[in-house]
Amino acid sequence: MRWITHSFRQTLRRRRVSRGARKLAHTLGTVAAIVTALLSGPLGWPAVAQDMSVEDVQAVLRSAAGGTADLSGKDLSGLNLAGMDLSGVNLQGANLKGADLSGADLSESNLDAAILRGASLKDATLRRISAHSTVLAEADLRGSDLSGALLICNLEYARLDGANLSGARLGADMRNQPMGLMRVSLRKASLRGAKLDGADLSRGLLEFADFAGASLRGANLLRAEAAGADFTGADLTGADLSMADIAGARFSKIKGGDKIVGLDKTLNADSAHFD
């Protein structure tokens, strides 16, 4: 708790009072969500959130009656929520580790600081979700719709084959860094055939990610760490690779190679594979 308190005090010192109580409330909510996530079991600490059944979740959704259903901080780990309508639901800090959310609609839901390690989200609708400081490592997101989503989170070893991430925001948020640089991690994730047109991956951790056959038209990979990544057959028309580290990365049979922005400014290009 000491490091959270220190970071919060640092945040208060850095923010100007004139920016108003709304941003202060947002900071408080984020800190509270992170604390809840840490205390809900993933690190082996005692769980504090009450266990819920599928019927309990359905009851909460019914009681919301068109308003915002609140499942923040709840322990929903391992539940079968496949095909359920969870659009707009507040799941901030919830524990959904290993849950089945395949085919579910979570569009515009709040998943900040939630734990979804190993969860199944295959073919799920996740348009415009907020997933800041969220754990989606090893999650199955094949065929899911993440267009316009905010994904400043852990997606290491996640499966995103055929997923739609058009216009998704995965780049580092340079405006609010009280606890260090927060950015997406797609290390060793699979994005074969995924659509990332116009996506922001700037400063992202993309080491050994598989983008084979993916569409990255107009994507922003400024300063991305993409060592060992595989872009075989990918469409990189208009993609910005300025200052990206591409050591050992593969660019075999790519499309739009002559229209890549900043290719002459990449780092370690001499060890990348082009043909």
TORGU-395293 format. One record per atom (N, C-alpha, C, CB): z, x, y. Coordinates in steps of 0.001 Angstrom, whole numbers, padded with zeros to 6 digits, always signed. Glycine has a CB too. Layout:
BEGIN
ZXY
...
***
This chain:
BEGIN
+000000+000825-001211
+000000+000000+000000
+000000+000862+001266
+001217-000934+000004
+000529+002122+001171
+000625+002950+002363
-000739+003236+002959
+001328+004246+002045
-001736+003507+002051
-003070+003831+002584
-003726+002632+003246
-003970+004351+001472
-003426+001416+002742
-003980+000215+003371
-003367+000006+004748
-003739-001022+002486
-002037+000197+004822
-001355+000038+006104
-001873+001047+007124
+000161+000194+005927
-002051+002301+006683
-002565+003324+007586
-003951+002964+008080
-002593+004680+006897
-004811+002513+007164
-006175+002160+007556
-006186+000993+008528
-007010+001821+006329
-005295+000030+008294
-005237-001125+009180
-004796-000716+010579
-004289-002183+008616
-003807+000182+010655
-003363+000660+011959
-004478+001424+012670
-002125+001550+011807
-005221+002218+011887
-006345+002936+012464
-007385+001956+013011
-006979+003865+011420
-007605+000874+012248
-008568-000133+012694
-008139-000755+014017
-008731-001223+011631
-006827-001062+014140
-006322-001658+015368
-006489-000711+016552
-004857-002042+015203
-006242+000594+016308
-006371+001552+017405
-007817+001684+017862
-005833+002915+016984
-008760+001557+016890
-010160+001745+017222
-010778+000526+017898
-010932+002080+015983
-010241-000657+017611
-010830-001882+018156
-010278-002159+019553
-010554-003084+017222
-011094-002677+020412
-010669-003071+021759
-010166-004506+021717
-011836-002924+022786
-009097-004760+022442
-008493-006087+022442
-009490-007144+022863
-007287-006121+023358
-010415-006813+023736
-011366-007778+024253
-012323-008300+023195
-012141-007169+025368
-012372-007664+022031
-013277-008130+020990
-012750-009388+020318
-013495-007041+019956
-011468-009732+020606
-010983-011041+020226
-010294-011130+018888
-012081-011961+020233
-009612-012240+018705
-008814-012455+017499
-009661-012714+016266
-007876-013606+017707
-010903-013154+016450
-011724-013475+015282
-011994-012244+014435
-013040-014102+015714
-012299-011110+015067
-012550-009892+014301
-011269-009364+013684
-013184-008824+015186
-010155-009541+014379
-008878-009144+013817
-008569-009967+012576
-007762-009295+014852
-008851-011253+012636
-008621-012128+011486
-009501-011728+010309
-008882-013590+011864
-010741-011331+010622
-011644-010897+009554
-011098-009655+008861
-013049-010617+010114
-010553-008716+009670
-009982-007497+009105
-008796-007817+008217
-009563-006537+010213
-007926-008697+008692
-006770-009110+007909
-007194-009751+006592
-005908-010080+008709
-008248-010589+006656
-008729-011263+005447
-009280-010279+004440
-009792-012283+005798
-010013-009268+004922
-010576-008271+004023
-009492-007454+003351
-011519-007358+004774
-008496-007010+004137
-007384-006244+003580
-006637-007072+002542
-006424-005791+004694
-006387-008337+002868
-005678-009202+001927
-006457-009382+000639
-005405-010555+002555
-007787-009501+000757
-008623-009681-000431
-008604-008450-001310
-010053-010008-000033
-008631-007261-000692
-008594-006025-001472
-007270-005892-002200
-008826-004808-000571
-006167-006216-001504
-004847-006170-002140
-004797-007130-003323
-003736-006516-001123
-005328-008343-003132
-005342-009334-004207
-006135-008839-005400
-005920-010650-003712
-007307-008232-005114
-008152-007723-006195
-007444-006631-006969
-009472-007198-005643
-006719-005746-006262
-006011-004668-006930
-004871-005185-007798
-005480-003690-005911
-004273-006275-007367
-003132-006824-008098
-003508-007826-009175
-002198-007471-007144
-004819-008043-009394
-005226-009073-010348
-005682-008504-011680
-006326-009903-009760
-005213-007310-011997
-005388-006850-013361
-006354-005741-013655
-005767-007927-014122
-007431-005448-012872
-008429-004481-013289
-007898-003071-013451
-009533-004471-012320
-006793-002720-012773
-006225-001395-012908
-005016-001402-013837
-005839-000851-011545
-004826-002514-014496
-003717-002599-015421
-002404-002996-014766
-003549-001302-016108
-002427-003323-013493
-001226-003775-012821
-000958-005231-013186
-001355-003606-011294
+000242-005718-012993
+000537-007112-013323
-000342-008076-012537
+002004-007417-013055
-000918-009048-013207
-001758-010045-012534
-000874-010997-011742
-002626-010830-013559
-001330-011331-010532
-000548-012244-009709
-001253-013583-009529
-000269-011618-008352
-002569-013617-009822
-003301-014869-009671
-003070-015745-010894
-004811-014607-009465
-003014-017029-010683
-002780-017970-011773
-004036-018110-012616
-002340-019342-011229
-003880-018076-013942
-005017-018273-014831
-005573-019676-014634
-004612-018046-016307
-006903-019806-014726
-007539-021106-014572
-008491-021351-015724
-008280-021199-013231
-008608-022596-016121
-009567-022996-017143
-010836-023492-016453
-008970-024097-018078
-011868-023726-017246
-013108-024274-016698
-012832-025631-016061
-014191-024399-017799
-011977-026420-016698
-011638-027738-016161
-010920-027624-014821
-010769-028509-017155
-010067-026595-014675
-009371-026373-013410
-010372-026055-012294
-008346-025228-013553
-011366-025225-012629
-012392-024868-011650
-013165-026106-011222
-013354-023809-012226
-013542-026921-012200
-014288-028143-011891
-013469-029086-011016
-014702-028855-013183
-012169-029124-011258
-011295-029985-010448
-011240-029499-008998
-009871-030024-011047
-011185-028193-008799
-011173-027635-007446
-012472-027973-006727
-010964-026106-007486
-013587-027865-007444
-014886-028173-006849
-014971-029642-006453
-016016-027824-007820
-014451-030523-007296
-014473-031960-006983
-013594-032274-005779
-014010-032782-008197
-012439-031625-005719
-011499-031926-004633
-012002-031445-003277
-010151-031296-004924
-012941-030489-003305
-013489-029984-002040
-014315-031049-001341
-014343-028735-002281
-014866-031967-002091
-015591-033123-001551
-016565-032749-000430
-014603-034148-001035
-017443-031829-000726
-018441-031443+000257
-017998-030350+001202
-018832-032619+001040
-016696-030011+001167
-016197-028921+001999
-016297-027601+001254
-014747-029184+002427
-015577-026595+001710
-015600-025283+001071
-014522-025202+000004
-015411-024165+002111
-014949-025090-001243
-013997-024942-002336
-013394-023545-002282
-014679-025199-003711
-012093-023445-002468
-011395-022166-002351
-010862-021705-003708
-010244-022277-001341
-011499-020644-004227
-011045-020028-005473
-010699-018562-005221
-012131-020152-006580
-010388-018244-003981
-010092-016862-003615
-008853-016367-004351
-009896-016735-002096
-008949-015143-004865
-007820-014517-005535
-007495-015065-006909
-006640-014643-004694
-008273-016004-007413
-007973-016615-008709
-008452-015739-009858
-008614-017999-008807
-007745-015843-010987
-008131-015117-012187
-009038-016009-013025
-006881-014669-013001
-010349-015736-012964
-011351-016512-013685
-012028-015648-014743
-012396-017087-012711
-011384-014564-015103
-011982-013606-016019
-012309-014241-017363
-011055-012424-016216
-013525-013948-017851
-013935-014404-019170
-014328-015863-019267
-012858-014153-020111
-014266-016616-018178
-014589-018040-018234
-016093-018267-018397
-014087-018744-016973
-016450-019347-019063
-017852-019749-019201
-018183-020717-018069
-018127-020406-020606
-018805-020173-017027
-019174-020965-015852
-020691-021053-015733
-018569-020354-014567
-021364-020894-016847
-022824-020874-016868
-023403-022169-016296
-023331-020656-018296
-024389-022033-015417
-025076-023189-014860
-024292-023977-013839
-025459-024083-015939
-023110-023535-013500
-022258-024298-012578
-022705-024120-011121
-020790-023864-012732
-022514-025160-010317
-022834-025091-008894
-021621-024569-008140
-023269-026482-008347
-021690-023287-007756
-020613-022644-007013
-021117-022201-005635
-020054-021435-007802
-022139-022880-005165
-022727-022500-003874
-021721-022717-002747
-024018-023311-003602
-021614-021712-001881
-020728-021807-000728
-019253-021693-001048
-020962-023078-000040
-018900-021406-002288
-017494-021335-002687
-016864-020016-002214
-017361-021474-004225
-015604-020080-001816
-014869-018879-001433
-014267-018246-002679
-013762-019207-000390
-014862-017111-003107
-014391-016378-004281
-013886-014998-003887
-015507-016254-005324
-013485-014868-002642
-013012-013585-002133
-011821-013084-002952
-012627-013706-000649
-011942-011875-003478
-010843-011277-004230
-010611-011875-005601
-009605-011389-003452
-011504-012750-006061
-011326-013377-007382
-011625-012387-008493
-012231-014614-007525
-011000-012589-009648
-011252-011762-010818
-012171-012525-011767
-009921-011367-011526
-013455-012096-011813
-014456-012728-012664
-014964-011745-013706
-015621-013262-011823
-014132-010801-014050
-014527-009784-015016
-014930-010431-016339
-013385-008778-015237
-016152-010100-016798
-016629-010604-018077
-016953-012081-018097
-015629-010327-019109
-016958-012751-016951
-017259-014193-016914
-018746-014436-017145
-016825-014807-015562
-019070-015616-017669
-020460-016006-017874
-020883-016917-016726
-020652-016716-019253
-021718-016369-015841
-022223-017119-014694
-023742-017216-014758
-021780-016458-013373
-024286-017056-015942
-025737-017100-016096
-026277-018459-015662
-026136-016804-017554
-027333-018422-014845
-027943-019661-014367
-027134-020408-013340
-028193-020553-015501
-025990-019859-012930
-025141-020541-011940
-025727-020393-010535
-023697-019976-011977
-025361-021317-009660
-025786-021256-008263
-024602-020813-007413
-026338-022635-007777
-024675-019563-006921
-023622-019033-006058
-024156-018721-004664
-023009-017776-006679
-025242-019351-004292
-025853-019070-002997
-024855-019278-001862
-027082-019955-002786
-024854-018304-000940
-024004-018313+000253
-022508-018315-000063
-024332-019513+001097
-022143-017917-001255
-020722-017833-001591
-020135-016516-001091
-020514-017969-003113
-018823-016488-000943
-018115-015292-000484
-017522-014583-001691
-017002-015655+000550
-018099-013415-002031
-017636-012635-003175
-017032-011308-002727
-018788-012386-004151
-016635-011220-001471
-016057-009976-000970
-014839-009572-001797
-015671-010122+000508
-014813-008294-002210
-013693-007706-002956
-013430-008379-004302
-012444-007772-002122
-014385-009163-004785
-014230-009796-006101
-014549-008786-007209
-015152-011046-006223
-014008-009025-008400
-014252-008163-009555
-015146-008914-010533
-012912-007731-010239
-016380-008391-010733
-017323-009005-011667
-017850-007968-012657
-018494-009657-010903
-017053-006994-012983
-017474-005966-013924
-017858-006586-015269
-016360-004927-014114
-019070-006281-015716
-019522-006778-017008
-019816-008263-017051
-018515-006467-018025
-019828-008932-015902
-020106-010373-015879
-021584-010638-016135
-019683-010987-014528
-021890-011796-016689
-023275-012196-016899
-023710-013109-015762
-023450-012900-018268
-024710-012631-014996
-025267-013414-013898
-026779-013526-014082
-024922-012772-012522
-027200-013494-015309
-028628-013549-015603
-029226-014856-015087
-028875-013405-017117
-030335-014723-014339
-031050-015880-013769
-030186-016701-012815
-031554-016778-014885
-029127-016113-012294
-028269-016824-011346
-028897-016823-009949
-026861-016183-011304
-028520-017811-009144
-028974-017890-007756
-027867-017350-006870
-029354-019357-007355
-028164-016223-006200
-027169-015548-005376
-027708-015288-003970
-026742-014231-006031
-028541-016180-003517
-029153-016004-002195
-028077-015975-001099
-030172-017140-001916
-028198-014960-000239
-027356-014816+000960
-025853-014773+000649
-027634-015959+001914
-025483-014277-000519
-024053-014103-000800
-023516-012934+000016
-023804-013868-002321
-022209-012901+000188
-021556-011750+000799
-020765-011054-000292
-020634-012170+002001
-021170-009804-000602
-020496-009032-001652
-020124-007667-001082
-021404-008880-002925
-019128-007649-000217
-018651-006418+000398
-017442-005916-000380
-018295-006639+001896
-017481-004643-000799
-016403-004044-001593
-016225-004763-002930
-015087-004074-000808
-017292-005345-003431
-017277-006088-004692
-017631-005168-005852
-018256-007276-004636
-017052-005413-007010
-017362-004623-008199
-018289-005424-009111
-016063-004218-008952
-019556-004987-009173
-020559-005603-010043
-021079-004586-011052
-021726-006176-009212
-020312-003538-011270
-020704-002504-012219
-020881-003110-013612
-019657-001370-012250
-021971-002708-014291
-022270-003135-015664
-022569-004627-015766
-021112-002792-016575
-022751-005291-014640
-023067-006724-014669
-024523-006944-015057
-022781-007372-013300
-024800-008093-015686
-026159-008464-016062
-026717-009409-015007
-026193-009123-017474
-027628-008876-014179
-028219-009653-013089
-029724-009790-013280
-027916-008998-011733
-030183-009681-014499
-031618-009766-014775
-032182-011128-014348
-031889-009525-016274
-033264-011064-013572
-033923-012294-013142
-033179-013080-012091
-034144-013159-014301
-032120-012536-011553
-031331-013267-010554
-031998-013215-009186
-029909-012693-010467
-031644-014161-008339
-032183-014233-006975
-031111-013774-005999
-032664-015680-006628
-031278-012551-005483
-030328-011969-004541
-030961-011792-003167
-029814-010626-005061
-031977-012572-002888
-032687-012425-001617
-031748-012683-000442
-033890-013384-001557
-031818-011784+000555
-031000-011931+001747
-029523-011683+001538
-031179-013272+002293
-029141-011173+000367
-027721-010966+000071
-027170-009719+000747
-027509-010868-001429
-025866-009721+001043
-025161-008546+001527
-024500-007903+000313
-024105-008912+002647
-024937-006685-000031
-024478-006042-001252
-023968-004632-000969
-025603-006000-002285
-022885-004545-000223
-022233-003258+000022
-021178-003131-001072
-021594-003161+001496
-021620-002771-002275
-020737-002903-003430
-021095-001926-004543
-020785-004320-003959
-020354-002004-005617
-020542-001151-006785
-021427-001867-007800
-019177-000770-007417
-022663-001359-007949
-023614-001914-008916
-024009-000861-009950
-024867-002448-008195
-023125+000081-010192
-023436+001146-011128
-023629+000593-012541
-022330+002202-011115
-024693+001066-013203
-025047+000645-014565
-025383-000844-014668
-023909+000965-015508
-025543-001521-013541
-025900-002946-013576
-027356-003109-014001
-025666-003609-012191
-027669-004244-014615
-029045-004550-015023
-029623-005580-014055
-029096-005081-016500
-030624-005129-013299
-031244-005971-012285
-032741-006089-012525
-030975-005415-010887
-033163-005915-013756
-034578-005995-014086
-035142-007359-013672
-034797-005750-015596
-036251-007322-012915
-036901-008563-012512
-036149-009361-011479
-037116-009404-013687
-035076-008814-010926
-034300-009542-009916
-035026-009535-008573
-032892-008923-009764
-034740-010530-007750
-035333-010624-006414
-034293-010215-005377
-035855-012066-006131
-034497-009026-004780
-033602-008530-003737
-034334-008406-002408
-033007-007177-004140
-035352-009214-002214
-036130-009158-000973
-035223-009403+000228
-037278-010196-000998
-035297-008503+001193
-034503-008659+002406
-033009-008479+002209
-034750-009991+002983
-032600-008003+001041
-031170-007796+000795
-030656-006622+001622
-030904-007550-000709
-029393-006698+002017
-028775-005661+002843
-027804-004845+001998
-028045-006285+004062
-028278-003658+001584
-027473-002776+000754
-027133-001480+001478
-028199-002472-000544
-027660-001320+002696
-027446-000100+003460
-026027-000012+004004
-028439-000019+004599
-025629+001217+004319
-024286+001449+004848
-024088+000724+006173
-024033+002949+005027
-022919+000117+006330
-022558-000539+007577
-021913+000512+008477
-021594-001760+007331
-022685+001012+009442
-022202+002093+010295
-021276+001602+011408
-023373+002825+010899
-021114+000296+011538
-020309-000240+012635
-018838-000354+012282
-020831-001588+013042
-018527-000486+010995
-017142-000756+010604
-016782+000113+009407
-016936-002263+010272
-016201+001285+009670
-015885+002232+008614
-014421+002690+008682
-016817+003435+008700
-013449+001773+008732
-012051+002193+008837
-011543+002916+007600
-011184+001002+009100
-012187+002680+006448
-011744+003322+005207
-012823+004240+004648
-011363+002265+004163
-013656+004807+005519
-014716+005694+005067
-016033+004954+004950
-014350+006324+003734
-017098+005704+004648
-018435+005139+004571
-018565+004196+003375
-019476+006253+004481
-018828+002923+003660
-019008+001923+002614
-020499+001690+002418
-018277+000593+002970
-020995+001875+001207
-022411+001711+000916
-022595+001311-000529
-023187+002995+001220
-023777+000829-000850
-024041+000388-002202
-024146+001590-003134
-025321-000451-002256
-023697+001391-004361
-023913+002394-005403
-024702+001734-006527
-022551+002982-005932
-025930+002250-006726
-026802+001781-007802
-027025+002894-008813
-028151+001288-007241
-026067+003776-008935
-026206+004894-009861
-026450+004388-011282
-024953+005787-009820
-027539+004876-011868
-027925+004560-013240
-028111+003057-013481
-026886+005099-014193
-028366+002320-012416
-028672+000893-012560
-030140+000732-012937
-028352+000113-011246
-030466-000360-013601
-031849-000636-013991
-032418-001743-013113
-031933-001030-015488
-033485-001403-012381
-034147-002369-011497
-035634-002428-011823
-033933-001993-010004
-035961-002308-013086
-037353-002311-013511
-038020-003645-013153
-037451-002047-015028
-039125-003552-012403
-039846-004759-012022
-039151-005615-010988
-040094-005571-013213
-038098-005108-010403
-037370-005883-009391
-038158-005931-008082
-035967-005279-009149
-037882-006930-007275
-038543-007082-005982
-037551-006732-004885
-039095-008526-005794
-037842-005631-004157
-036963-005178-003089
-037719-005060-001772
-036328-003840-003455
-038715-005896-001581
-039511-005855-000358
-038623-006088+000868
-040639-006906-000414
-038686-005165+001823
-037911-005305+003048
-036413-005110+002876
-038156-006637+003627
-035982-004649+001709
-034550-004448+001477
-034055-003201+002206
-034258-004334-000032
-032805-003225+002632
-032191-002085+003307
-031327-001330+002305
-031348-002543+004536
-031797-000139+001910
-031073+000720+000970
-030648+002018+001644
-031939+001024-000263
-030633+002030+002952
-030341+003258+003685
-028969+003822+003326
-030420+003004+005182
-028962+005133+003074
-027753+005866+002706
-027154+005398+001378
-026722+005727+003800
-027902+004623+000619
-027404+004139-000660
-027327+005237-001705
-028277+003025-001162
-026461+005041-002684
-026316+005971-003799
-027190+005471-004942
-024818+006105-004246
-028356+006093-005093
-029362+005609-006036
-029644+006618-007152
-030650+005288-005297
-028763+007558-007359
-029022+008601-008341
-029298+008036-009729
-027851+009550-008403
-030424+008478-010304
-030846+008115-011657
-031030+006600-011856
-029836+008632-012651
-031232+005880-010768
-031556+004450-010884
-033002+004312-011353
-031340+003703-009517
-033285+003247-012083
-034621+003021-012638
-035338+001937-011831
-034536+002619-014139
-036311+002364-010997
-037098+001444-010182
-038521+001316-010730
-037131+001916-008719
-038727+001631-011982
-040071+001606-012561
-040709+000231-012393
-040023+001989-014048
-041916+000208-011814
-042641-001047-011643
-042079-001966-010588
-042677-001764-012915
-041076-001511-009844
-040456-002355-008812
-041317-002379-007546
-039031-001846-008477
-041128-003415-006738
-041827-003517-005452
-040843-003211-004340
-042460-004931-005257
-041124-002107-003604
-040263-001695-002500
-041068-001639-001206
-039613-000323-002793
-041964-002581-001035
-042817-002611+000153
-041955-002788+001410
-043869-003753+000045
-042056-001832+002321
-041306-001919+003568
-039812-001726+003415
-041554-003225+004201
-039357-001243+002269
-037924-001031+002063
-037431+000170+002863
-037620-000832+000571
-036183+000135+003261
-035585+001218+004040
-034704+002068+003135
-034764+000659+005232
-035165+003303+002831
-034405+004238+002015
-033984+005463+002826
-035224+004665+000800
-033836+005275+004125
-033438+006359+005006
-032144+007012+004515
-033267+005844+006439
-032188+008324+004307
-031023+009108+003885
-030415+008636+002560
-029969+009061+004959
-031175+007922+001766
-030672+007499+000458
-030527+008712-000462
-031616+006444-000179
-029558+008670-001337
-029357+009738-002309
-029985+009277-003625
-027824+010084-002487
-031253+009685-003811
-032048+009177-004927
-032418+010264-005927
-033302+008524-004406
-031590+011269-006058
-031878+012337-007010
-031985+011779-008426
-030791+013424-006946
-033064+012149-009115
-033247+011721-010497
-033691+010290-010670
-032003+011913-011230
-033915+009561-009578
-034347+008161-009685
-035785+008093-010209
-034238+007444-008307
-036114+007006-010888
-037450+006838-011466
-038194+005728-010729
-037361+006519-012984
-039269+006122-010013
-040093+005177-009271
-041475+005023-009927
-040243+005636-007808
-041568+005330-011196
-042848+005259-011894
-043498+003884-011733
-042658+005577-013377
-044749+003874-011221
-045484+002621-011083
-044977+001694-010001
-045460+001907-012356
-044026+002144-009203
-043460+001283-008149
-044407+001188-006960
-042089+001820-007687
-044305+000101-006212
-045091-000084-004989
-044219+000320-003810
-045595-001569-004842
-044569+001450-003173
-043778+001986-002068
-044523+001892-000742
-043400+003432-002346
-045433+000964-000657
-046204+000777+000570
-045278+000502+001762
-047211-000377+000399
-045316+001375+002749
-044506+001181+003948
-043032+001471+003786
-044659-000194+004412
-042603+001940+002608
-041195+002272+002412
-040833+003512+003218
-040887+002492+000916
-039634+003548+003787
-039181+004669+004608
-038259+005562+003785
-038457+004165+005886
-038730+006784+003480
-037950+007737+002692
-037453+008903+003548
-038786+008266+001529
-037429+008725+004837
-037005+009795+005743
-035615+010314+005372
-037010+009297+007195
-035506+011623+005195
-034251+012313+004907
-033603+011879+003597
-033290+012090+006028
-034355+011175+002742
-033815+010801+001432
-033819+012022+000514
-034638+009637+000802
-032801+012157-000312
-032737+013246-001281
-033426+012775-002561
-031250+013682-001560
-034589+013358-002872
-035374+012926-004034
-035473+014035-005080
-036780+012492-003596
-034462+014873-005145
-034464+015960-006119
-034638+015413-007539
-033161+016777-006016
-035668+015875-008228
-035893+015464-009610
-036360+014035-009803
-034663+015654-010366
-036616+013317-008709
-037066+011919-008819
-038512+011873-009307
-036935+011186-007451
-038870+010775-009964
-040220+010610-010506
-041013+009594-009683
-040159+010168-011982
-042222+009994-009275
-043106+009136-008496
-044474+009051-009175
-043246+009664-007047
-044476+008912-010490
-045731+008860-011232
-046434+007523-011042
-045479+009109-012714
-047738+007586-010760
-048598+006397-010674
-048066+005344-009701
-048753+005776-012047
-047458+005791-008610
-046941+004840-007624
-048081+004214-006822
-045945+005534-006677
-047801+003070-006222
-048759+002390-005355
-048350+002613-003900
-048835+000863-005688
-049337+002715-003031
-049060+002883-001608
-048478+004226-001248
-048140+001828-001155
-048747+005252-002080
-048194+006574-001812
-048617+007155-000488
-048580+007503-002888
-049839+006808-000055
-050340+007335+001218
-049762+006593+002421
-051855+007256+001251
-048986+005551+002166
-048408+004768+003259
-046880+004839+003276
-048851+003317+003148
-046332+005801+002529
-044886+006009+002559
-044498+006646+003884
-044424+006892+001369
-043479+006125+004520
-043011+006661+005799
-042001+007779+005544
-042379+005539+006675
-042169+008898+006253
-041189+009975+006180
-041204+010784+004899
-039854+009418+006360
-042288+010711+004123
-042341+011466+002872
-042257+012971+003142
-043631+011135+002100
-042796+013406+004284
-042762+014823+004642
-041388+015258+005152
-043816+015117+005694
-040475+014294+005301
-039139+014609+005800
-038064+014433+004725
-038814+013733+007000
-038490+014212+003484
-037516+014041+002401
-036852+015371+002055
-038196+013448+001151
-035740+015297+001381
-035002+016493+000959
-035293+016793-000505
-033479+016310+001178
-035460+018065-000812
-035676+018532-002192
-036930+017954-002835
-034482+018182-003042
-037952+017697-002016
-039204+017147-002528
-039907+018100-003492
-040129+016813-001378
-039610+019400-003367
-040258+020387-004231
-039896+020221-005698
-039895+021774-003782
-038778+019569-005983
-038379+019366-007376
-038681+017950-007876
-036899+019656-007532
-039262+017103-006991
-039649+015743-007395
-040964+015806-008161
-039779+014799-006153
-041257+014777-008938
-042453+014742-009767
-043450+013715-009235
-042087+014425-011221
-044601+014181-008773
-045664+013323-008273
-046913+013538-009131
-045958+013616-006767
-047596+012467-009487
-048907+012592-010142
-049651+011262-010067
-048748+013040-011626
***
